[in-house]
Amino acid sequence: MLKNLHVKNLALIEDADIGFSDGLNILTGETGAGKSLLMGSVLMAMGSRVDASMIRKGAEQLSVELVFDEVGEKALSVMNELDIPPEDDGCVIVKRTCSQTKSSCRVNGSVVALKEMKKLSQALMDVHGQRDYETLLHRSELLDILDIYCGKDMQHLLDAVSEKYLVCKELRQKIEEESSDTASAEREVSLAEFELGEIEEASLKEGEDDELETLFRRMSNYVKIAGSVQKAHDLIGSDADDNAGSLTSMALKELLQAAEYDESLSSYAEELRTAESILSDLQMELGSYISSMEFDEEEFARIQERLDLINKLKNKYGRTIPDILSYAGSRRELLEKYADYDAYMEGLNESLRKAQAEYDAQARKVTALRKKNAPLLQKELTERLKELNFLTVDLKIRIGETQPGPKGTDQVDFMISVNPGEDRKPISEVASGGELSRMMLAVKTVMAGREDTGTLIFDEIDSGISGITAWKVSGALERVSRHHQVICITHLPQIAAMADHHFIIVKSSDAASTTTDVLPAGEEESVSEIARLLGTDCVSESSLKNARELIEKAGEVKKADKLPYPA
């Protein structure tokens, strides 16, 4: 449910903060007051294009923030995909900002891509303007309506049929690729034989490159190592009197003499004696190391040649020896495949036949469930359309066959006649804009309780209607609001009278600026606004009386149908 809408610095809107509630939320206002701006702000937050020219004059950026609570499973699933948890209180905060140079989208403070913002917003809200009603003209939309009506069983079947479809698609692509170019396959086999032979001939062992690098580094620096070790040996002990061993012995002699007069120095003397012993041992070990040192030019050349070979293979087949061996494994598998190519292709074709059979079985289950539910949806839609004051309703939901796809093998048409004596035709050939909006409302009324989206927004739902039809539409909106939060922008008093929560959009001006505000209407403000919507030149006692009568009648309509439509 949309809990709050905060719009800042959007054209005429300087700072509007609107707190919505459950039930039917109605927004009204004079022509030009800013109703389209408010609708536009919601679409911006949902990820539609933002034009920097819409930033209010004198402001650096515009922002739109939507706060939702009681979030449904569909939206929570998208949040989980984005790895963004709801707030501690369960709220989801969607924010869009735009300056002259950049635009940003955030969900609960985390930056998200525009397409991710759109996906989440569509799970949180269902917005219907004049263009959105035209989705009923598309077969894919009609198919989705029927599938949602079929319930959760259909979703499980669609998941399965989509999975099987992808398996079949991947297998067909693989078979096509394998069959398309025999010459290319021969070249690939020849190359694989050469590469595998080159790798196998090298007889690589894991870790040998590290060992060889260590040996190579040591032998490359033989002269430097020998010189340094010899110098270290001489500094520890040599014929000179200033080596470490001699100086340590002299220091020990002095400490022992002093210890004869101060026993506390004995411990230092012992430590120095240990150091003298260590130096003596170290000198002997370094001498042995020097005696053992030798340089084998043939061994050095062998190591260098081996390292050059390994590095050459690394440049061609992988960064490490395990990578090279893994690549060799893939080449071996390729050669095994082509060694018995006919059997390999038969295996692919058999896999495709099996996957196709599984897909067909799932698709038949999908079709069966659609055909089972189509008459039920047809009956309910017919009833709802009649209640929305169509002259006549002759509706047939026709399920035909189409190319296999991720949703099965069906295409759906809503064949309808809404005028006596006319044959049924697809909605796209029959419905006007005003009729489409009522048809969409009929769909939403039937689908109430079945869809997971918490908030429905209707704009221009009242286009081209008046009188008794307006009452029918207002009643349908009220029924939908029992299952969803409904926000409706309208200019019809019959719809405004049905409001659970009424907001008035007002525009005010002074010498310096023009501002649009959205104000919650109390009982008297609502009566005055409905009186204005009735079309009188001025709000008089009689128009106020008519407005109160409309509100009373709306209350009677609500009471007359206490139970929602079956869900």
Secondary structure per residue as TSV (DSSP state, phi and psi in degrees):
chain	resnum	aa	ss	phi	psi
A	1	M	-	360.0	137.0
A	2	L	E	-76.9	112.8
A	3	K	E	-88.6	-36.5
A	4	N	E	-152.9	141.3
A	5	L	E	-123.2	122.1
A	6	H	E	-122.0	117.0
A	7	V	E	-117.5	131.0
A	8	K	E	-134.0	128.0
A	9	N	E	60.0	41.5
A	10	L	E	-105.8	101.7
A	11	A	T	51.7	-114.8
A	12	L	T	-78.7	-14.3
A	13	I	E	-86.3	112.9
A	14	E	E	-83.2	-49.6
A	15	D	E	-161.1	99.4
A	16	A	E	-115.2	129.8
A	17	D	E	-127.5	113.1
A	18	I	E	-119.7	124.4
A	19	G	E	-100.6	109.6
A	20	F	-	-90.7	159.8
A	21	S	-	-127.6	178.4
A	22	D	S	-74.1	174.8
A	23	G	S	85.4	-152.3
A	24	L	E	-100.9	111.7
A	25	N	E	-102.3	119.9
A	26	I	E	-111.7	135.0
A	27	L	E	-119.3	128.1
A	28	T	E	-131.3	167.8
A	29	G	E	171.5	164.4
A	30	E	-	-62.1	155.1
A	31	T	T	-58.8	128.6
A	32	G	T	87.6	1.1
A	33	A	S	-73.1	-24.9
A	34	G	S	128.4	19.1
A	35	K	H	-62.2	-41.9
A	36	S	H	-66.4	-32.1
A	37	L	H	-62.7	-43.5
A	38	L	H	-64.3	-43.2
A	39	M	H	-62.8	-41.3
A	40	G	H	-62.1	-35.7
A	41	S	H	-64.6	-38.7
A	42	V	H	-65.6	-43.1
A	43	L	H	-63.5	-35.7
A	44	M	H	-61.3	-46.0
A	45	A	H	-63.3	-26.6
A	46	M	T	-82.3	-5.0
A	47	G	T	110.8	8.6
A	48	S	-	-74.1	170.4
A	49	R	-	-63.2	138.5
A	50	V	-	-114.9	127.1
A	51	D	-	-99.7	125.7
A	52	A	G	-60.6	-20.6
A	53	S	G	-68.1	-12.9
A	54	M	G	-82.3	-6.1
A	55	I	B	-67.1	132.3
A	56	R	-	-59.2	139.9
A	57	K	T	-56.8	128.2
A	58	G	T	93.3	-10.8
A	59	A	-	-97.6	153.6
A	60	E	S	-84.8	-32.0
A	61	Q	E	-155.3	158.8
A	62	L	E	-107.8	156.7
A	63	S	E	-146.4	147.0
A	64	V	E	-132.2	127.4
A	65	E	E	-126.5	129.9
A	66	L	E	-115.6	132.8
A	67	V	E	-117.1	124.0
A	68	F	E	-115.8	146.1
A	69	D	-	-132.0	174.5
A	70	E	S	51.8	52.0
A	71	V	-	-73.5	137.2
A	72	G	-	-79.6	172.9
A	73	E	H	-63.0	-37.9
A	74	K	H	-62.3	-44.6
A	75	A	H	-68.3	-39.5
A	76	L	H	-63.1	-34.6
A	77	S	H	-64.3	-41.8
A	78	V	H	-65.9	-41.1
A	79	M	H	-58.9	-40.2
A	80	N	H	-65.3	-39.7
A	81	E	H	-61.1	-37.7
A	82	L	H	-80.9	-6.5
A	83	D	T	59.0	40.7
A	84	I	-	-123.0	112.4
A	85	P	-	-78.2	155.6
A	86	P	-	-61.8	164.6
A	87	E	-	-64.3	168.5
A	88	D	T	-56.9	-33.3
A	89	D	T	-88.0	8.2
A	90	G	S	87.7	0.7
A	91	C	-	-79.4	155.9
A	92	V	E	-122.2	125.3
A	93	I	E	-112.8	116.5
A	94	V	E	-107.2	126.3
A	95	K	E	-134.4	134.7
A	96	R	E	-124.2	129.5
A	97	T	E	-125.4	152.5
A	98	C	E	-146.8	127.8
A	99	S	E	-114.3	-172.6
A	100	Q	S	-67.1	-22.7
A	101	T	S	-114.2	-19.6
A	102	K	-	-154.0	162.7
A	103	S	E	-132.8	143.6
A	104	S	E	-137.1	151.1
A	105	C	E	-123.0	134.9
A	106	R	E	-135.6	143.2
A	107	V	E	-124.9	117.5
A	108	N	T	49.9	39.8
A	109	G	T	86.6	-12.8
A	110	S	E	-91.8	133.9
A	111	V	E	-70.4	133.0
A	112	V	-	-130.3	158.4
A	113	A	-	-72.6	158.1
A	114	L	H	-60.3	-40.7
A	115	K	H	-66.9	-31.7
A	116	E	H	-70.7	-38.9
A	117	M	H	-60.5	-43.7
A	118	K	H	-62.0	-45.0
A	119	K	H	-61.7	-44.4
A	120	L	H	-67.1	-44.6
A	121	S	H	-61.1	-38.4
A	122	Q	H	-68.9	-23.1
A	123	A	H	-81.1	-24.1
A	124	L	H	-89.1	-33.9
A	125	M	E	-137.1	153.1
A	126	D	E	-124.6	107.0
A	127	V	E	-103.2	131.0
A	128	H	E	-126.1	106.7
A	129	G	-	-109.7	-171.5
A	130	Q	H	-57.3	-41.6
A	131	R	H	-69.8	-32.0
A	132	D	H	-70.2	-30.8
A	133	Y	H	-64.1	-25.8
A	134	E	G	-71.0	-9.6
A	135	T	G	-62.3	-22.3
A	136	L	G	-65.0	-13.1
A	137	L	G	-81.6	-9.0
A	138	H	S	-102.1	133.2
A	139	R	H	-60.0	-36.9
A	140	S	H	-62.0	-37.1
A	141	E	H	-68.1	-41.1
A	142	L	H	-64.5	-38.4
A	143	L	H	-62.5	-42.3
A	144	D	H	-64.4	-38.3
A	145	I	H	-60.9	-46.3
A	146	L	H	-64.1	-41.1
A	147	D	H	-65.2	-40.6
A	148	I	H	-64.7	-39.6
A	149	Y	H	-61.3	-32.7
A	150	C	H	-68.4	-17.5
A	151	G	-	92.2	-169.4
A	152	K	H	-65.6	-29.8
A	153	D	H	-58.0	-37.6
A	154	M	H	-66.6	-39.7
A	155	Q	H	-61.8	-40.4
A	156	H	H	-62.8	-42.3
A	157	L	H	-66.2	-40.4
A	158	L	H	-65.5	-37.4
A	159	D	H	-60.4	-43.0
A	160	A	H	-68.3	-43.9
A	161	V	H	-69.3	-34.0
A	162	S	H	-65.7	-41.2
A	163	E	H	-62.9	-45.2
A	164	K	H	-65.9	-36.5
A	165	Y	H	-62.8	-43.1
A	166	L	H	-64.7	-38.3
A	167	V	H	-61.4	-47.0
A	168	C	H	-62.0	-41.8
A	169	K	H	-62.4	-44.4
A	170	E	H	-65.9	-40.2
A	171	L	H	-66.1	-40.9
A	172	R	H	-62.4	-42.8
A	173	Q	H	-62.1	-40.1
A	174	K	H	-66.8	-43.3
A	175	I	H	-63.5	-42.1
A	176	E	H	-63.2	-43.2
A	177	E	H	-63.4	-42.1
A	178	E	H	-69.2	-29.1
A	179	S	H	-94.8	-12.2
A	180	S	H	-74.0	-33.7
A	181	D	-	-143.7	96.8
A	182	T	H	-66.4	-39.8
A	183	A	H	-61.3	-39.8
A	184	S	H	-64.1	-39.5
A	185	A	H	-63.5	-40.4
A	186	E	H	-63.9	-41.7
A	187	R	H	-63.4	-38.6
A	188	E	H	-66.0	-39.7
A	189	V	H	-64.3	-45.8
A	190	S	H	-60.4	-43.8
A	191	L	H	-65.4	-41.6
A	192	A	H	-63.2	-39.3
A	193	E	H	-62.4	-43.4
A	194	F	H	-64.2	-47.4
A	195	E	H	-63.8	-45.3
A	196	L	H	-63.8	-40.8
A	197	G	H	-62.2	-41.2
A	198	E	H	-63.4	-41.3
A	199	I	H	-71.8	-44.6
A	200	E	H	-65.1	-36.6
A	201	E	H	-62.7	-29.7
A	202	A	H	-73.1	-20.7
A	203	S	T	48.9	56.4
A	204	L	-	-70.8	147.8
A	205	K	-	-126.7	137.4
A	206	E	T	-61.9	132.1
A	207	G	T	91.3	-12.3
A	208	E	H	-68.6	-29.2
A	209	D	H	-64.2	-38.3
A	210	D	H	-65.4	-42.5
A	211	E	H	-63.7	-43.4
A	212	L	H	-66.1	-37.2
A	213	E	H	-62.6	-40.1
A	214	T	H	-64.0	-46.1
A	215	L	H	-63.3	-43.1
A	216	F	H	-62.9	-43.3
A	217	R	H	-62.5	-39.9
A	218	R	H	-67.1	-46.3
A	219	M	H	-72.8	-31.4
A	220	S	H	-65.1	-27.4
A	221	N	T	-111.5	31.4
A	222	Y	H	-56.7	-49.7
A	223	V	H	-63.4	-43.1
A	224	K	H	-66.2	-40.6
A	225	I	H	-63.9	-46.9
A	226	A	H	-60.2	-43.7
A	227	G	H	-63.6	-42.8
A	228	S	H	-67.4	-41.7
A	229	V	H	-66.2	-41.8
A	230	Q	H	-63.0	-41.8
A	231	K	H	-63.8	-42.2
A	232	A	H	-62.0	-40.8
A	233	H	H	-61.3	-43.7
A	234	D	H	-68.9	-34.9
A	235	L	H	-70.0	-28.6
A	236	I	H	-76.8	-44.5
A	237	G	S	-158.0	126.0
A	238	S	-	-156.7	-172.1
A	239	D	S	-70.5	-21.4
A	240	A	S	-71.0	156.0
A	241	D	T	-85.7	-10.9
A	242	D	T	-102.2	21.1
A	243	N	S	-81.1	167.0
A	244	A	H	-62.7	-38.7
A	245	G	H	-64.9	-47.0
A	246	S	H	-63.5	-44.9
A	247	L	H	-64.1	-37.0
A	248	T	H	-66.2	-41.3
A	249	S	H	-63.1	-41.0
A	250	M	H	-64.6	-41.9
A	251	A	H	-64.6	-40.1
A	252	L	H	-62.8	-41.7
A	253	K	H	-60.7	-41.7
A	254	E	H	-66.8	-41.2
A	255	L	H	-66.7	-38.3
A	256	L	H	-63.6	-38.3
A	257	Q	H	-64.3	-40.9
A	258	A	H	-69.1	-32.1
A	259	A	H	-67.8	-20.1
A	260	E	T	-63.7	-24.1
A	261	Y	T	-107.0	-16.2
A	262	D	-	-144.9	101.3
A	263	E	G	-62.1	-22.6
A	264	S	G	-63.4	-17.3
A	265	L	G	-83.5	-8.2
A	266	S	H	-61.4	-38.3
A	267	S	H	-64.4	-39.0
A	268	Y	H	-65.5	-38.1
A	269	A	H	-63.5	-40.2
A	270	E	H	-64.4	-41.2
A	271	E	H	-61.9	-40.1
A	272	L	H	-69.4	-34.5
A	273	R	H	-63.1	-39.4
A	274	T	H	-63.2	-42.0
A	275	A	H	-62.6	-39.3
A	276	E	H	-62.8	-40.6
A	277	S	H	-66.1	-41.7
A	278	I	H	-62.1	-44.9
A	279	L	H	-62.2	-40.0
A	280	S	H	-63.6	-46.1
A	281	D	H	-62.7	-43.3
A	282	L	H	-62.5	-40.0
A	283	Q	H	-61.8	-41.5
A	284	M	H	-64.8	-42.1
A	285	E	H	-66.1	-39.9
A	286	L	H	-66.2	-35.7
A	287	G	H	-62.2	-42.5
A	288	S	H	-63.2	-41.4
A	289	Y	H	-60.3	-42.7
A	290	I	H	-64.8	-40.4
A	291	S	H	-65.5	-32.2
A	292	S	H	-84.4	-12.9
A	293	M	-	-68.3	134.7
A	294	E	-	-153.6	156.5
A	295	F	-	-121.9	116.6
A	296	D	-	-103.2	106.1
A	297	E	H	-62.9	-38.0
A	298	E	H	-64.5	-41.6
A	299	E	H	-64.7	-41.2
A	300	F	H	-61.8	-42.8
A	301	A	H	-64.5	-40.3
A	302	R	H	-61.7	-44.9
A	303	I	H	-62.7	-43.4
A	304	Q	H	-63.3	-41.9
A	305	E	H	-65.1	-40.7
A	306	R	H	-65.6	-42.6
A	307	L	H	-64.3	-38.8
A	308	D	H	-61.4	-40.7
A	309	L	H	-64.9	-45.9
A	310	I	H	-62.3	-43.5
A	311	N	H	-65.9	-34.3
A	312	K	H	-63.3	-44.2
A	313	L	H	-66.4	-35.5
A	314	K	H	-63.3	-41.3
A	315	N	H	-63.3	-30.1
A	316	K	H	-92.7	-35.3
A	317	Y	H	-126.6	-7.0
A	318	G	-	161.7	157.6
A	319	R	S	-74.4	-24.1
A	320	T	S	-132.5	166.0
A	321	I	H	-60.9	-43.1
A	322	P	H	-57.6	-36.5
A	323	D	H	-63.1	-42.9
A	324	I	H	-63.4	-44.7
A	325	L	H	-64.8	-35.4
A	326	S	H	-66.6	-40.1
A	327	Y	H	-64.3	-39.4
A	328	A	H	-60.6	-38.5
A	329	G	H	-61.5	-40.4
A	330	S	H	-67.2	-37.0
A	331	R	H	-66.3	-38.6
A	332	R	H	-63.6	-41.8
A	333	E	H	-63.7	-39.1
A	334	L	H	-62.5	-44.2
A	335	L	H	-66.4	-36.8
A	336	E	H	-63.7	-37.7
A	337	K	H	-62.6	-48.2
A	338	Y	H	-78.1	-15.6
A	339	A	H	-62.6	-31.9
A	340	D	T	-133.6	67.4
A	341	Y	H	-61.4	-40.9
A	342	D	H	-61.1	-42.0
A	343	A	H	-66.7	-37.4
A	344	Y	H	-62.6	-47.7
A	345	M	H	-66.0	-37.9
A	346	E	H	-63.4	-36.1
A	347	G	H	-63.4	-42.0
A	348	L	H	-63.7	-44.8
A	349	N	H	-65.8	-36.2
A	350	E	H	-66.9	-40.3
A	351	S	H	-61.8	-39.4
A	352	L	H	-66.8	-43.8
A	353	R	H	-59.5	-41.3
A	354	K	H	-66.6	-45.1
A	355	A	H	-64.6	-38.1
A	356	Q	H	-65.4	-40.2
A	357	A	H	-63.6	-40.6
A	358	E	H	-66.4	-40.4
A	359	Y	H	-62.5	-46.5
A	360	D	H	-59.4	-40.7
A	361	A	H	-63.6	-44.0
A	362	Q	H	-67.1	-40.9
A	363	A	H	-62.2	-37.8
A	364	R	H	-63.9	-37.9
A	365	K	H	-64.2	-40.2
A	366	V	H	-62.8	-46.6
A	367	T	H	-61.1	-43.3
A	368	A	H	-61.2	-42.6
A	369	L	H	-67.8	-37.3
A	370	R	H	-64.3	-44.9
A	371	K	H	-67.0	-29.8
A	372	K	H	-69.4	-38.9
A	373	N	H	-92.0	-20.5
A	374	A	H	-56.4	-46.2
A	375	P	H	-62.8	-34.4
A	376	L	H	-67.8	-45.7
A	377	L	H	-63.6	-41.4
A	378	Q	H	-57.6	-44.6
A	379	K	H	-65.5	-46.4
A	380	E	H	-66.7	-42.0
A	381	L	H	-63.3	-39.7
A	382	T	H	-59.4	-45.7
A	383	E	H	-61.3	-45.3
A	384	R	H	-66.4	-38.6
A	385	L	H	-66.1	-38.4
A	386	K	H	-63.6	-38.5
A	387	E	H	-68.9	-18.9
A	388	L	T	-92.6	18.7
A	389	N	T	71.8	34.0
A	390	F	-	-76.1	145.2
A	391	L	S	-58.6	-46.5
A	392	T	-	-149.7	154.4
A	393	V	-	-134.9	113.5
A	394	D	E	-121.1	95.3
A	395	L	E	-112.8	136.3
A	396	K	E	-135.8	121.6
A	397	I	E	-90.0	112.6
A	398	R	E	-103.5	127.0
A	399	I	E	-107.5	116.1
A	400	G	E	-113.5	177.8
A	401	E	E	-102.5	142.3
A	402	T	E	-140.2	-178.4
A	403	Q	E	-62.4	142.4
A	404	P	E	-57.0	140.1
A	405	G	E	-148.5	-175.7
A	406	P	T	-66.5	-12.3
A	407	K	T	-110.9	15.4
A	408	G	E	105.7	-156.2
A	409	T	E	-118.8	21.0
A	410	D	E	-109.0	147.9
A	411	Q	E	-124.4	145.8
A	412	V	E	-119.0	134.2
A	413	D	E	-124.1	137.8
A	414	F	E	-97.4	102.4
A	415	M	E	-90.2	126.0
A	416	I	E	-145.9	147.5
A	417	S	E	-128.0	127.0
A	418	V	-	-115.1	9.4
A	419	N	S	-131.3	135.3
A	420	P	T	-56.5	137.4
A	421	G	T	88.5	-9.4
A	422	E	-	-94.1	147.0
A	423	D	-	-76.3	156.0
A	424	R	-	-66.3	137.8
A	425	K	E	-138.8	162.4
A	426	P	E	-58.2	147.4
A	427	I	H	-50.3	-38.7
A	428	S	H	-60.4	-23.3
A	429	E	H	-98.9	-2.8
A	430	V	H	-117.0	-48.0
A	431	A	-	-83.3	138.1
A	432	S	-	-85.9	176.4
A	433	G	H	-59.0	-45.0
A	434	G	H	-65.6	-37.7
A	435	E	H	-68.7	-37.4
A	436	L	H	-60.5	-40.8
A	437	S	H	-64.7	-39.1
A	438	R	H	-69.9	-35.8
A	439	M	H	-64.0	-41.5
A	440	M	H	-63.3	-40.4
A	441	L	H	-63.8	-39.1
A	442	A	H	-61.5	-42.2
A	443	V	H	-60.4	-47.0
A	444	K	H	-64.6	-33.1
A	445	T	H	-66.6	-44.1
A	446	V	H	-66.3	-38.0
A	447	M	H	-83.5	-5.0
A	448	A	T	-54.5	130.8
A	449	G	T	90.2	-15.1
A	450	R	T	-98.9	-30.0
A	451	E	-	-87.8	148.3
A	452	D	-	-89.5	-15.2
A	453	T	-	-66.3	128.3
A	454	G	-	-80.0	-30.4
A	455	T	E	-122.9	128.4
A	456	L	E	-113.4	130.3
A	457	I	E	-117.8	127.0
A	458	F	E	-117.5	127.9
A	459	D	E	-127.5	135.5
A	460	E	S	65.5	24.4
A	461	I	T	-65.9	-21.9
A	462	D	T	-98.1	12.9
A	463	S	T	-61.3	123.0
A	464	G	T	75.3	17.6
A	465	I	-	-125.2	161.0
A	466	S	-	-164.8	-178.6
A	467	G	H	57.8	-134.7
A	468	I	H	-64.9	-32.3
A	469	T	H	-63.7	-38.1
A	470	A	H	-61.1	-40.3
A	471	W	H	-63.9	-41.6
A	472	K	H	-62.0	-42.4
A	473	V	H	-65.0	-42.5
A	474	S	H	-63.1	-37.4
A	475	G	H	-66.6	-39.1
A	476	A	H	-65.8	-40.8
A	477	L	H	-61.2	-40.4
A	478	E	H	-64.0	-38.4
A	479	R	H	-68.8	-40.7
A	480	V	H	-62.2	-34.8
A	481	S	T	-69.5	-7.8
A	482	R	T	-77.5	-19.4
A	483	H	T	-111.4	-25.5
A	484	H	S	-134.0	155.7
A	485	Q	E	-72.9	128.3
A	486	V	E	-116.3	130.4
A	487	I	E	-119.8	123.3
A	488	C	E	-132.4	127.6
A	489	I	E	-95.9	125.1
A	490	T	-	-145.0	162.1
A	491	H	-	-121.6	8.1
A	492	L	-	-97.4	129.6
A	493	P	H	-64.5	-32.5
A	494	Q	H	-62.9	-38.2
A	495	I	H	-75.1	-41.6
A	496	A	H	-61.5	-35.4
A	497	A	H	-66.2	-22.1
A	498	M	T	-84.4	-1.7
A	499	A	-	-63.0	139.7
A	500	D	S	-84.3	-31.2
A	501	H	E	-141.9	126.8
A	502	H	E	-116.8	133.3
A	503	F	E	-125.3	141.8
A	504	I	E	-115.2	127.3
A	505	I	E	-93.6	121.1
A	506	V	E	-126.1	146.2
A	507	K	E	-118.2	131.4
A	508	S	E	-129.6	151.0
A	509	S	E	-137.5	151.9
A	510	D	-	-135.7	-169.5
A	511	A	S	-65.0	-25.1
A	512	A	S	-97.1	-32.7
A	513	S	-	-160.0	168.8
A	514	T	E	-122.7	136.4
A	515	T	E	-134.1	139.5
A	516	T	E	-104.9	130.6
A	517	D	E	-125.1	156.0
A	518	V	E	-119.1	116.4
A	519	L	E	-115.7	132.5
A	520	P	E	-66.9	135.6
A	521	A	-	-97.6	126.7
A	522	G	-	-77.4	-175.8
A	523	E	H	-58.2	-47.6
A	524	E	H	-71.9	-39.5
A	525	E	H	-62.6	-37.9
A	526	S	H	-65.1	-41.5
A	527	V	H	-61.4	-44.9
A	528	S	H	-63.4	-40.8
A	529	E	H	-66.8	-41.2
A	530	I	H	-65.9	-35.9
A	531	A	H	-61.3	-40.4
A	532	R	H	-64.8	-40.9
A	533	L	H	-65.4	-22.6
A	534	L	T	-68.9	-12.1
A	535	G	T	94.5	14.2
A	536	T	-	-76.8	152.5
A	537	D	S	-64.7	-35.2
A	538	C	S	-143.4	154.1
A	539	V	-	-78.2	109.3
A	540	S	-	-112.5	176.2
A	541	E	H	-61.6	-38.5
A	542	S	H	-68.4	-39.1
A	543	S	H	-68.8	-36.1
A	544	L	H	-65.1	-38.3
A	545	K	H	-63.7	-43.5
A	546	N	H	-61.4	-38.2
A	547	A	H	-64.6	-43.2
A	548	R	H	-64.6	-36.4
A	549	E	H	-64.9	-37.7
A	550	L	H	-62.6	-43.3
A	551	I	H	-65.0	-39.6
A	552	E	H	-64.5	-41.0
A	553	K	H	-65.1	-38.3
A	554	A	H	-61.6	-39.4
A	555	G	H	-63.3	-37.3
A	556	E	H	-67.1	-37.8
A	557	V	H	-62.0	-41.8
A	558	K	H	-63.2	-44.0
A	559	K	H	-70.4	-29.6
A	560	A	H	-68.2	-21.8
A	561	D	T	-131.7	77.6
A	562	K	-	-72.1	-26.1
A	563	L	S	-98.6	138.6
A	564	P	-	-71.0	166.5
A	565	Y	-	-62.1	151.0
A	566	P	-	-55.7	140.6
A	567	A	-	-109.4	360.0
